[in-house]
Amino acid sequence: MENYPCDVIRNFSIIAHIDHGKSTLADRLLELTGTIEKKKIGRNLQVLDKLKVERERGITVKAQTASMLHTHEGRKHLLNLIDTPGHVDFAWEVSRSLAACEGALLLVDASQGVQAQSLSVFHSAKERGLKIIPILNKIDLPAAQPERIAAQIETIFGLDPSEIIKISAKTGLNAEAVLTAIVERIPPPRGSQTEPLKAFLFDSHFDTYRGVISLINLQHGVLRKGDKIASCHTRKKYEITEVGIMHPEETPIQALYPGQVGYIACNMKQSSEAHIGDTLHRVGAPVDPMPGFKPAKAMVFAGVFPIDNNDFPKLEESINRLALNDRSITVSRESSTALGQGCRLGFLGTLHMDVFRQRLEDEYDANIIITAPTVPYKVIYSRDDKEVLVSNPTDFPDVNDSTLRVKEVQEPIVKASIIVPEEYFGEMMDLCFSRRGEDLDHKYLDSGTASSSRIMLTCTLPLSEIVTDFFNQLKSRSSGFASFDYEDAGYKKSDLGKMTFLLNGKPVDALALIIHRSAQEIIGRQWVKKLHKVIPRQLFEVPIQAAVGKKVIARETLKALRADVTAGLYGGHYERKLKHLENQKEGKRQMKKLGKVDLPQEAFFDILRK
Ligand SMILES: Nc1nc2c(ncn2[C@@H]2O[C@H](COP(=O)(O)OP(=O)(O)OP(=O)(O)O)[C@@H](O)[C@H]2O)c(=O)[nH]1
């Protein structure tokens, strides 16, 4: 590695909207540089996307990094690709990956044009002062409009059209030009061997045998096995047990030199010790830490409960093991009278939550119930202006109870941008208004009179409105054409209340919701109807009520039972009934006594799944 001084090193990321071909281009670059063999990636198996869920959903969840060697004008260069995940929830991972680069390839699909995330990742890269190389991908597609999209890139990003490289990552057409541009246009890192050791930690994962493996970008100094290092953040000390580069798999090396990107293993036992954005230095030779990082903030919370309560220890262990590799997830225990013992998890967003659930189910075969997602609300009390963050509806106070002296409640809001063809503009406006959107604004993205021009719509929305079903609505109401991105926009005062559901006068804690006043009646009625459908009849009449504070706003009555246990269950769905009967036969069916009401776990499943 000592043969690769800074001037032959290039550290870069590929940034793009989801599906614009980032992983495909990464594969082509690895292939062109001989880092991987061609045959390995024949069946659309992308080397950089490793997790099963990623393949199933075709998205990158966790960033993967690879080093490659490329000869340019007779000189061998070391190119370090720092891969970034491609979804709004993971904007934080993108920003930390970018901090380890000097340049970024901005990839835009020539048939779809600039999309919402193209814009947000562009701004992120620009803020960091990275050299941006615009690339138009998928020019092999019949629907590609390279000229029109190139004009878009020029007007929206202010990039020089002559700098745009037009390629097909799939066929490999012109991909060689990308390598040349990386070497010629991206500045080399600036590091020095003589300055005190300084390494930037930008990613980490957990390995069962070696403990925490951290990816680092070495700013200064030389790092070898046996070196003693310390963290600026925690001040803990470690000894390096292995140094290597990702080529693309972990490949041990003797030493890492300034400007290089690689991995280290040290005696770090817990992933919580590896702080993303931390700076490492040699023991006894402290350095100034790299500029601070915003830590990942969980913005969506949900309870996870096992269907069978005996499974809780196993579920908890699985959750902890998965969380080891994803420190943006927060985990705490939660218990509910209705659902028993479970965990409350905090996620970056709803996709993050879905991915986690799928991993739990895939890898651990877990049979679980997830409660409705909530966002963190701020409750401010008049007594000494105390501010409490509430992310579990159970803990939300009754705002009308004057003894509690709640001064106001605030909810997190986001600044959303939606890019959509003009003909769907009206639909998108409706959607935003129906989700309490404010400050709506829009602008045309195509200059001149292009047919089917595209519009960028921006507005502020409460975060709670986009964590439930917003994305699906957006896609279905725009025939799949709208793209969406959002950023944190702080907190805002809001008229919210806690809605509880009562069975036979007893509240069911797992079903509590925090809802804006304008939607309380509608949601109350909907949920009461749903409950009425899924709760089996009992030996006595059961009132099902929705209440906000002490005020009941909706009610249905479940008539007393006469004969057959399964009659009327689930609105007569045959397979459901069959499953129900089978469960009963196996004696596995769990009944929850809520007051005097028997509520099967499956009923919760049906309500919460919606
Ligand atoms: N026709 C054509 N298809 C392409 C090209 N590049 C990528 N694709 C296809 O586009 C789809 C998305 O490509 P990916 O490389 O997975 O996209 P991505 O940007 O990595 O997606 P995320 O990892 O989710 O951000 C795949 O089906 C690719 O085969 C191209 O140049 N031409």
The ligand as a MOL file (V3000), in Angstrom:
LIG
                    3D

  0  0  0     0  0            999 V3000
M  V30 BEGIN CTAB
M  V30 COUNTS 32 34 0 0 0
M  V30 BEGIN ATOM
M  V30 1 N -31.5480 -0.4280 -19.3940 0
M  V30 2 C -30.7310 -0.1350 -18.3950 0
M  V30 3 N -31.0290 -0.5300 -17.1520 0
M  V30 4 C -30.1850 -0.2120 -16.1700 0
M  V30 5 C -28.9960 0.5140 -16.3860 0
M  V30 6 N -28.3820 0.6750 -15.1990 0
M  V30 7 C -29.1480 0.0690 -14.2660 0
M  V30 8 N -30.2310 -0.4770 -14.8400 0
M  V30 9 C -31.3210 -1.2100 -14.1780 0
M  V30 10 O -31.9810 -0.3380 -13.2790 0
M  V30 11 C -32.4010 -1.0310 -12.1120 0
M  V30 12 C -31.8710 -0.3420 -10.8780 0
M  V30 13 O -30.4660 -0.4170 -10.8580 0
M  V30 14 P -29.6410 -0.4660 -9.5140 0
M  V30 15 O -28.2120 -0.4630 -9.9040 0
M  V30 16 O -30.1120 -1.5510 -8.6360 0
M  V30 17 O -30.0760 0.9110 -8.8900 0
M  V30 18 P -29.5620 1.6050 -7.5840 0
M  V30 19 O -29.4710 3.0350 -7.8960 0
M  V30 20 O -28.3540 0.8990 -7.0830 0
M  V30 21 O -30.7080 1.3830 -6.5790 0
M  V30 22 P -30.5900 1.5750 -5.0110 0
M  V30 23 O -29.4380 0.7210 -4.5690 0
M  V30 24 O -31.8620 1.0860 -4.4980 0
M  V30 25 O -30.3670 3.0190 -4.7960 0
M  V30 26 C -31.8870 -2.4630 -12.2760 0
M  V30 27 O -32.9440 -3.2510 -12.7330 0
M  V30 28 C -30.7900 -2.3280 -13.3070 0
M  V30 29 O -30.6220 -3.5210 -14.0510 0
M  V30 30 C -28.6990 0.9170 -17.7410 0
M  V30 31 O -27.7010 1.5510 -18.0350 0
M  V30 32 N -29.6050 0.5660 -18.6740 0
M  V30 END ATOM
M  V30 BEGIN BOND
M  V30 1 1 1 2
M  V30 2 2 2 3
M  V30 3 1 2 32
M  V30 4 1 3 4
M  V30 5 2 4 5
M  V30 6 1 4 8
M  V30 7 1 5 6
M  V30 8 1 5 30
M  V30 9 2 6 7
M  V30 10 1 7 8
M  V30 11 1 8 9
M  V30 12 1 9 10
M  V30 13 1 9 28
M  V30 14 1 10 11
M  V30 15 1 11 12
M  V30 16 1 11 26
M  V30 17 1 12 13
M  V30 18 1 13 14
M  V30 19 2 14 15
M  V30 20 1 14 16
M  V30 21 1 14 17
M  V30 22 1 17 18
M  V30 23 2 18 19
M  V30 24 1 18 20
M  V30 25 1 18 21
M  V30 26 1 21 22
M  V30 27 2 22 23
M  V30 28 1 22 24
M  V30 29 1 22 25
M  V30 30 1 26 27
M  V30 31 1 26 28
M  V30 32 1 28 29
M  V30 33 2 30 31
M  V30 34 1 30 32
M  V30 END BOND
M  V30 END CTAB
M  END
